[in-house]
Amino acid sequence: MVRLKHRYFVLELAPPGEKAHARLVVNEDAIYRAVLEVVDQIHGDYGVATVRSRLIVKYCNAVTRVALLRVSHAAHRLLASALPFMTSLEGQPITPRTLYMGATIMHCFRFLKRHQESHLEEMWASADPHRRHQMREAIMALKLPNIAETRGLPGV
């Protein structure tokens, strides 16, 4: 049996310049199309065919503007070299930053949780107690998947 290796990218899709705290309207499909478009511009048909075969947007958070992408191990360098050239997402100007690249989704989720907690602490500095509780619930909505349930294993 052959093991398929993947790489996971944690991206921050920030609006450029003064709009750093502006909220972006993002979804998985828009990110998928924008990534394939920029890979096509940089690497052509070969790059699109290589990246598209295993590209999946696993997670997207509009509040923190963070996305988690999965791509095959063979195509991760093509994707990594094309991501800095992504300038817009459905007509909205963005500046992508690769925060983390990992081999397992669990390491990416751990990094993502730490990143969101630090983002929460920054937002807390300027909020009242009631608003703090609301922000904590919204940002920490990330749930780690139960591996046994996703694989259909009984009794775990």
N, C-alpha and C positions, 0 to 999 in steps of 0.2 A: 504494500500500500504506500502511496506517495503522500508525503505531508506537504500541504500548501502553506508556504510562509507568507505572512503579511507584515506590513508596516502601517503604523497608525500615526497620523499627524494631528496635533492639537493646534488649531489656528485661532487667532483673534482677528476679527474683521472690523477694524476701527475706521470711522470716518476721518478723513484727513483734516489737519489744521485745527481751527478753532472749534469745530463741532465735535470735540472729543467725547462729550457726554451726551450727544444726540443718540436717540434710539433708532436702530436700523430695523427695517422690516425684512427679515430673512427667513427662508425655509430651506429644507433639504434639496428640493428640486432646483431652486435658483442657484444654490452653491454648486450642485452637480453640473449644471449647464455652464456656469461661469468657469469652472475648473477645466472642463473639456474644451471650451472656447480658447482659453489661454494656452493650453497644451497644444491645440491645433496651430495657433499663431507661432509658437516657439519651435515645436518639434514636428509639425506637419502630420500627415496621415499615419505614419509609423507610430508617433507618440500617442495619438488619439487611440489607435487600435491597441497599443500596449497598456495604456492606462485604463481605458474603458472596460477591459476584460474583468477587472476585479475592483473597480472604484465603487465605494459605497460611502455615503454620508451617514454616519452612525448616530450623531448627536448634533443638535443645533440649539443654542439658547439666545433668544433675541435680547434679553436683558443684559447679559454680560458680553454679548457679541462673540461667543466662542463656538467653534465647530470642531467636530471630531471626524476625520476622514480615514477610511481604510483602503489600502491599495496593495497590490501584489508586491512581493519583495523585488521582483525583476523590474518593476516600473517605478519604484519609489524615488530613484534618482532623477528620472524624467519629471516626475511631479514636483519634487523639491526644487528643481532648477526653474520650473515654470511659475510656481506660486508667487514669487515676488513681482511678477509682471501683471498680475490680476489688478485692474484699476477700477472696475465697476461691478456692481451686483444689481441686476435689474434696473439699470439706469442710475443707481445711487453710487456716488464715488466712494471707494473704500481703499484702505491701505492694509493688506494682509500681513500679519506677523506670525511666523511659525514659533509657537511657544515651546513645543515639545515634539519629539519624534520617538516612538517606542516600538518594541517588537510585540508587546502584548497589550490587549485592551485593558487589563486590570491595572497595569502600570500607568496607562494614560488616564484612567479614572481616578487613580490615587493622586496623580499630578493635578488633574482637573479639580478635584475636591480641595486640595491645598490652594490652588490658584483662586478658586471662587471664594474661599474663606478669607484670603488676603484682600480680594476685591470687596467683600462685605465689610471688612474692617475699615477700609478707606471710605466707604459710603456712610458708615455709622458716625463718623466724625461730624457730619452736618445734619443729622436727623434726630427728631424727638423720639422718646421711648416707644410710642405706639407705632410710629413709622418704622422703627428698627425691627420690631417683631414681624411686620408685614414683609419687609425686605428680606429678612432671614428665611422666611417660608418660601418666598419666590425664588431666591437664588439657590437655595439648598434643595431644590426639587430633584436634583440628580440622584437617582437610585442605582445602586450597583445591581446588576442582574444576578439572579440565582442561577448558577450554571446548571444545576440538576434539573430545574424546571425547564430551561430553554432546550435541553437535550432530551427531555421526556423521560428522565429516569424515575422509577417509582420509589415512593416512600422516603424521599429525602426532603 
